[in-house]
């Protein structure tokens, strides 16, 4: 009996290690590499052309933001270290701090823009991709103050973002992936099960963010919709980011369920239904939440995402022997 128990624990550990390695090698590391590459390309484009109305920097910006959406559910370890996620992606901005912080920098012509170390100490509200969206797509910010200074600010934000993304990727490759591959007493993770639980929690965090923030914030209530609370509405990327995040979450979910073909099929079908629902919405900024017909379509997408959340909690969690636990969005 004891031998059988030890064998079952050994086999469960081997299965957990295989799943963990698949997630790290096929999902986590490549996506952080892509984020680093896209933010570096954005920084290079800003150096070459910092015109706020130019197509090239706007295109590079879109690529970088989608790359962030694809890792935004991995809110632990290298992403959270040194406040990196907030500095790269300060959203939601419930108090409208970003335009205020940017306006102050522009009008004061703060010289932190000329020193990367000094700029790293600037308020997170004036750093990262969401600050850059204001500079590229908000007419009021894009025309404030001196054009030469705005150009320097765009370049400083883009370079800072590339550094942050590079630090995340390097931390994953040089430290955190190995830490997750070697759980044990005294480590950050005590067992393979704790590593799998971390990834399961990340999946739940991503789905919660999609349902409650990316969709729930603009939906508001029927009597008081909030279209201007949609993520990246100024750049017209609100729906694109939902699609990008769902595709990435789908990948993680199927990797977590890799040892159960039936469960994989169930989860794939639910994700595909959500993505199909999203594809039928012709409303890039989710402005349709303010009209009855548009709202119905967006609510339907939210319902599809919540159905995935339910299946993940009810079917995937027990299969893995883990629970979601507390995540960084709880209590927001």
N, C-alpha and C positions, 0 to 999 in steps of 0.2 A: 504493500500500500504506500509506504513512504517513498519507495523507488518510483512508483507511478506518479506520485505527486511531484517529486523532484523533476521527473522527465517532462511532465506537463508544464511546469514552471519554466524549464529550460527552453522548450519549444515555443512557449508564449513569448519569452524574451527574444528568441531568434526572429520570430515573426515581427515583433515590435521593432527590432533593429533594422530589419529589411525595409519596413515601412518608413522608418525614420530616415534611412539613407536615401530612399527614393524621393522623399519630400525635399530633403536638403539638396540633392543633386539635380533633380528635375524641376523643382519649383522655386525654392528659396534663392539659391545662389545665382541661377541664371537671371532671375527677375531683378535682383539687386545689381547684377552686372549691367543689365539693360538700363536700369535707372541711372547708374553712373554714366553710361555712354550717352544717354539722352540729355542729361544735365550738362555734360561736358560739351556736347554739340550745341546746346542752347547758349552756353557761355561763349563759345567760339563765334557763334552767330552774332551775339550781342557786341562782341569786340569788333566784328566786321561791319555791322549795321545796327545801330541802336535807335533807328527811327521808329517812333511809336506806331506809325501807320503802315510800316513796311510789312510785306507778306512774309519774307524769310524768317525774321525773328518770331512772328506769330506762329508760323508753322512749326518751328523748333520748340516753341513754348507748348503747343498742343501735344507734341510727341513726349515731352518731358512730363507733362501733367498726367497723361495716360499711363506712363510708366510708373508714376507715383501711385495712381489708383490701383495698379496691379499688385502693389506691396503694402498698401495702406492697412490691410488687415493684420499684418505681422508686427503688431505694436508691442514688442517686447525685445529685450536684449539690445543689439546694436541700434535699432530704430529709436529706442527710448533713451539710450545712454546720452548724457550731456545735453539733454533736451533737444535732440536732433529732429525728432518728428515735428515738434512745434515750430522749430526754426525753419524747417523746410516747408511745412504745410500747416500754417496757423488758421485752422477752420474747424468748427464754426466760430465766427467772430461775432459773438452775441452782442457786444457793446460798440461795434463799429470802430474798433481801435485802429485798424489798418489804414484807412484813409486819413485819420487824424495824425498817425505817426509819420506817414509819408509826406503829408502836407507840411508838418513841422520840419522834417529834414530838408525838404525842397526850399522852403522859405528861409530857413536858417543857413542853407547851403553848408550843412554839417560836413566837415572834412573827413569824417570817418570813411567816406566812400573811397578815399585814396589810400587806405591802409586796411588790409584784410583782417589783421588782428583786431583793430579798433572796430571794424564793421561787425565782427563776430560778437561784440558786446552790445550792439544796437538792439532795441526792443524786438522780440520775435514778431511783433505785429508789422514791422517794416521790413521783414526779411522773407525770403522764400517765394514759392510759386504763387501764392495768393496775393502777396504784395505786388509781384510782377504783373499779375493780371490787371490790377488797378492801373499801373503805369502804361500798359499796352492797350487797354480796352475801355478805361473810364475817361471820358472826355474832360472831366473837370481836373482829374489828377494829371492826365497826359498833357495838359496845357498850362499847368501851374508853374509859376516861377520862371527860372532860366532854363532854356533848352539844353545848354551845354551841361548844366548840373544834372538835369533829368537823365541825360545820356550816361553820365558817370554813375548815377544811382542805379540805372538798369544794369550796367556792366558789373557793378559791385554786388548787386543782388544775385545775378546769374552766376558769377564766380563763387560766391558764398554757397549757393545751392549746389553747385558742382562739387565743392569741397565737402559739404555735408553728405551728399550721396556717395562720394568716394570713401568717406570715413565709414559709412554704414557698410558698404561692400567689403572694404578691407577688414573691418572688424569681424564680419561673418566668415570670410575666408581664413583669416589669420588666427582667430580665437574662438568665436562662438560656435561654429560648426563642429570643431573638435570637442568642445565642451559638451555639446549635445550627443556626440557619438560615444562619449566615455562617461556615462552617468555612474554615480556610486557614492558611497558614504563620504560626507564632507564636501561634495560637489554641489554646484547649483541645482543639479537634478540628481535625485537619489537612485532613480531606476529608469529603465526604458519606458515604463508606464507613465512616469512623470513627463518625459519628453513628448510622448504621444499626446498626453493631456494638454501640453502647451500648444501643440499644433491644432488640436481639437478646439481649444479655447479661442485660438486665433481665427478659426473658421467661423465660430459663433460671433466673435467680435465683428468680423467683416460683414456678415449677414445682418447683424443688428445695425451696423452703421448704414448699410444700404437701405434697410427698411425704415429705420427711425430718423435718420439724419438726411440722407440723400433724397429720400422720398417723403418722409414724415414732416420735415421742416417746411418745405414749400406747400404741402397739402394743408398744413394748419388745421383749421376746422371748416366745415361746410359754410358756415356763416362768415368766417374770417380766414380765407386762404392767404398764404404768404409766398407768392411767387418769387419775390426778391430775396427770399431766404434759400433759394436753390443754390447748390454748389456751382461755382464758376458760371453763373448765368451771364455775366458781362461778356465772356468769350464764347458763349453759345455751346459750352461743353457739358452742361448738366447731365443730359441723357447719355452722352458718350462715356462719361465717367462711370455711370451706373452699369453700362454694358461691359466696360473694361474690368470693373471690379467683379462683376458676376462671372465673367469668363475665368478670371484668376481663381475665384473662390470655387468654381466648378472643378478646376484642376486639382486643387487641394483636397476637396471632398472625395474625389475619385481615387486619389492616392491613399487617403486614409482608409478607404473601403476596398483597397486592392485585393484583399484576401477573401472577398465575398462578392462573387460575380453578380448575384441577384441584387444585392444592395447597391452595387455600382450602377446597375441598370436602372434601378428605382431613382437614385439620386440624379443620374444623368438625365433621365426623362423630366424630372422636376426642374432642373436647371435649364434644360432646353426649352421647356414651356415658358419659363420666365423670360429667357432671351428672345423667344419668338414674340411674346407679348410686348417686349420692349421694342422690337423691330417694327411693330405695327403702330408705334406712337410717332407721329410726325410733329414733334414739338421739342426741339433741341434744348430749350431753356426751361421746360416744364411750366411755361406761362399758362398752359391750359387748365391748371388747377383752379383758375378763377372762373371757368365756364363749366356748366353742368356736363356737357358732353366730353370735354377734355379731362375733367376731373375723374369721370368714370373710368377712363382708360388708365390713368395714372394710379388710381386706387386698385384697379385690377392687377397692375404690375406689383404693387405693394403686397397684395394678397398672395400672388405667386411666390414672392420672396419669403413671406411668412410661412407658406406651406413647406418651403425648403427648410426653414428654421425648425419647424415642427418635426420633419422627418429626420433631420440631423440629431435633434435632441432625443427623439423617441426610438430611432432605429440604429443610428450610427454610434451614439454614445454608449449604449449598452453593449453593442458588438465589440467596441474597443475596451469596455470596462472602465470608462472614464466619465467624468461630468464636466460641465462647462466651468463651474466655479466663478470666481470674481474676475471681471475684466476691466480694462481701462475706461470703458464707456459707462460702466455702472455708476450711478449717482450723478451723472451729468444732467 
